[in-house]
Amino acid sequence: MPRWKRGESVIERLVRAGSLDVIGKSASDGSAVLAQAGRRLRIAEAALEIDPDGAYTNAYDAARLAATALLTQQGLRPTTSGGHRAVEEALLAQFGPGFSKFSVLRRRRHELDYPGTSYSEASDDEARDAVETARLFLETAERILPELGFFSD
């Protein structure tokens, strides 16, 4: 499988900056991470009735893991210094505006996990929307994953 060309200059910059690491080909199977994303999505769906904050947080985790699966498939992984922002930047650069809601999910999940003076719980509608967005991300990642080659070739 050839290297994914779209967004490659952004990926190269993130690797040079230490926001993404290159991992070996033997570790570049994103299917296990995608399966983990699916499990997190099921947890989010189950939490909708009892804990909108928990549903939202798990929906975000499912979306992030789906994005990380795409990176893993290419032999890439976020570093602790790059973290979730590196995942977001790589995702948007490589796969486009269909993933633009990742930023909204990431920022809101941060507010829920690290409440400040303006903290508000996630609403039922907000949690349902997050779960639906995560489901779409997961479905899209499942379609894209087989098309991805190793980035460092």
Secondary structure, 3 states (H helix, E strand, C coil): CCCCCCCHHHHHHHHHCCCEEECCHHHCCCHHHHHHHHHHHHHHHHHCCCCHHHHHHHHHHHHHHHHHHHHHHCCEEECCCCHHHHHHHHHHHHHCHHHCHHHHHHHHHHHHHCCCCCCCCCCHHHHHHHHHHHHHHHHHHHHHHHHCCCCCC
